[in-house]
Amino acid sequence: MAALVDASGVEWALGRPPRRIVSLIPSTTETLCALGLADALVGVTAYCREPAEVTRTKTKIGGEKDPDLEAIRALAPDLVVANVEENVREHIERLRAWAIPVWVTYPRTVADGLRLIRELGEVTGTRRRADAMLGELAPLYERVRAAAAAQPPVDVFYAIWRDPYMTVGADTYVHDMLAVCGGRNVFDDRPERYPTVTLDEVAARRPGVILLPDEPFRFRRVHAKDFERYADVPAVRDGRIRLVDGKPFSWHGPRIAQALRTIPALLRA
């Protein structure tokens, strides 16, 4: 049989589709449901809240970094879906030591996110549903990328945390989503994946748009006042500090369509 290799380098031999799935990543939980696997989901994290009508009925197995491994074991899953960045390697190794199959993901670009849909379709026996999703997403991705390439990029500061302020580096999914949609991450030269920055450093980069998402830190309107003293920064001067839903920028799967349809206009409005 053909085999796929996950992000941890482990092969997955294609056989009978899994019937009992535990998802350790909120965006993957949503993707699995979009692939028609809501009934097969038996466990999700406390942060897996979409789609609400599905996740509220599932066993909660703790957080992404601190799952109850014994609770996962008790659910007798034949597939656990995890992520390199969001989950802990030792937890994945423990589950595998118990002979629980774990598929590990690590999409760092929008193109990776599209491939992830295809891979999950292969692993879960839902290739037809995955192909249908990609039939919509792949052409949309190419159109948006081409449109962005035809215009000068918009300089963007994307915050992920406050006190201290943190942002995204070039080796992140958010960075690539911004680039695909016509943005230029003003901290794309920093080597860290999630650099800590000062407001003076942000001001020096002179972003044309400042994006304050609602996750992982929940930015509120009051936090826009942090930038008031930098009146000459284009984003501040032109009133382009935006409070945004973080999911289109950072969630994979079905959210890619929402992102590609809304972020380009958001950056240039």
Secondary structure, 3 states (H helix, E strand, C coil): CCEEECCCCCEEECCCCCCCEEECCHHHHHHHHHCCCCCCEEEECCCCCCCHHHHCCCEECECCCCECHHHHHHCCCCEEEEECCCCCHHHHHHHHHCCCCEEEECCCCHHHHHHHHHHHHHHHCCHHHHHHHHHHHHHHHHHHHHHHHCCCCEEEEEEEECCCCEECCCCCHHHHHHHHCCEEECCCCCCCCCCECCHHHHHHHCCCEEEEECCCCCCCHHHHHHHCCCCCCHHHHCCCEEEECCHHHHCCCCHHHHHHHHHHHHHHC
